[in-house]
Amino acid sequence: MTDPHPNMAALSARVHLFVRPAARERFTALFKDVLGCNVIERDVGFPQPILFVPFPDGSGFSVEFSELAPEEYPGDAIDDEHAFRGAWIEFRTAGLALDQEKLRAAGIREFRHAGSNHSYFCAPGGQVFRLVELDYRGP
């Protein structure tokens, strides 16, 4: 029987990712240099500092660089069949077209997912994400 008053209410505003150390520099440059995000390094005693990317609304994501992270699919192109099958992330932006062009100009791999009309991108290290407008509502 389903509890009519579940304790689980919503997703939190935090995501934690795992990326291989070899992709650290390219991953950091994507969010810092291409998309203009604030990127903070936090030394928590791991072999490499964790990256934290905060957003003005209080949300953010952290990245732990570990050899245990999945390997990135090689090559200049990516497609739905080869996109990493971990969690996919959605970022809200006030400049969708501009930010997508920045990603394309930086050579960030782009692909289409069957059943969606959104563009998806693959960050260095294999993390899949898409950008949506601030007011986007939908699947």
Buried (B, 14 or more C-beta within 10 A) or exposed (E): EEEEEEEEEEEEEEBEBBBBBBBBEBBBBBBBEBBEBEBEEEEEEEEBBBBBBBEEEEBBBBBBBEEEBBEBBEEEEBBEEBBBEEEEBEBBBEEBEEBBEBBEEBEBBBBEBEEEEBBBBBBBBBBBBBBBEEEEEEE
